[in-house]
Amino acid sequence: MNCGGSCGLKTDFPGLSPETIEKTNRHPCFSYEAHKKFARMHLPVAPRCNIGCNYCNRKFDCVHESRPGVTSEVLTPEMAFDKYRLVKERIEQLSVVGIAGPGDALANWHETKKSIELIREYDPAVIFCLSTNGLLLPEYAQDIAGLGINHVTVTLNTLDPEIGAEIYRFINYKGRRYEGVEGAGILLENQLVGIKYLASAGIVVKVNIVMIEGVNDGCIPDVVKEVKELGAFITNIMPLIPAPGSVFENYPQTSMKELSRMRDICRQDLQQMRHCRQCRADAIGLLEEDRSLEFSSTVPQTKTASNETNTGKIYQIAVATKYGYLVDQHFGHASEFAVYRGDGCSFELIERRSIEKYCSGMAECDTEEDRKDAVIAALKDCDAVLTLRIGYAARKRLEQHGIRSVESCETVENGLIYAVKLLNERKKEIA
């Protein structure tokens, strides 16, 4: 796999202590080698947000989506502590506790801080990190350092307030609402000041950049150069995932080909993260195996078919599931699909179908066309494919062959009912 320079952790990075380097080597989001060895746990204790991003719809209670900003539940710090103890008992390789929303960690500082304090008292060895849009970094950067948080991710999408005004509808800052260029300018200034302070304090800073084709893609190399000068450790250029209900819901998902090209350009200046899974705010487990539903106190009960799903038509659906209980695999990472046949009321597992992985690695997701064609051909008798996540290009390729792609973060049975519901709705639209 071409890791673009991010596979090997830079252990000589200036300003990092040996202890911080050791912890970074055990952080799956900051070290490529760590992401298959160590697990992380996101605590959804931060529901409030202070900016309006056009790629977000703030619907953070959706079990059918696997992307940043969604969760099945919001926890109090005390609930988060209890959940951490449970997960720690069951996942031996758990190394990191992160707070990534579903809103902004700093816009919920009391809850964020309390959660960290409770867990640190119980387990002093755990690694803490948080994600933020950066608006309140000048206010809380010193507190972050004092709390012993070693890793912080800041989402910074542009250096140009004019472009920022296309990405952000508003910010709420110090009791006032700012819109347009003025709001984007305040956000940008605080992001840059905050990143510089964190890096100077010996905190490992990862900068996330959402690549939106036709909006900010032309300025991303400049963003990478700037944050390098400020002391950032790594950048993570991520594809836009068009969220239903958001301003950008009809924008195309950034292709992996263009994403890889941009990462190749930017790795000349700073190491690039290529193994990001754009996790939910309640994600648990290895990056490639989200077990959040397994530990949810709101695990959905099996749904019963309604008249909407029970139409009598029999569908064949391929499910990306590792263990047969949850829809828990990305389409591109699945080497086997469970194929079910059913009508929305009952389903029968008819086979487990082995295939070669559609995507052999993040950098090669738009190459090796013969293999991709073979994967699609292996699923040609299916009406739908049910996965945790699927890329834009793969979804379009399936659609060209009449196969519906359905994303779900549910039990297999509930996911199948949901898929049949969507298939029936499409059938009615065609009719």
Buried (B, 14 or more C-beta within 10 A) or exposed (E): EEBBBBBEBBEEBEEBEEEBBEBBBBBBBBBBBBBEEBBBBBBBBBBEBBBBBBBBBBBBEBBBBBBBBBBBBBBEBEBBBBBBEEBBEEBEBBBBBBBBBBBBBBBBBEBBBBBBBBBBEEEEEBBBBBBBBBBBBBBBBEEBBEBEBBBBBBBBBBBBBEBBBBBBBBBBBEEEEBEBBEBBBBBBBBBBBBBBBBBEBBBBBBBBBBBBBEBBBEBBBBBBBBBBBBBBBBBBBBBBBBBEEBBBEEBBBBBBEBBBEBBBBBBEBBBBBBBBBBBBBBBBBBBBBBBBBBBBEEBEEEBEBEEEBBBEBEBBBBBBBBEEEBBBBBBBBBEBBBBBBBBBBEBEEEEEBEBEBBBBBBBBBBBBEEBBEEBBEBBEEBBBBBBBBBBBBBBEBBEEEEBBBBBBBBBBBBBBBBBBBBBBEEEEEEE
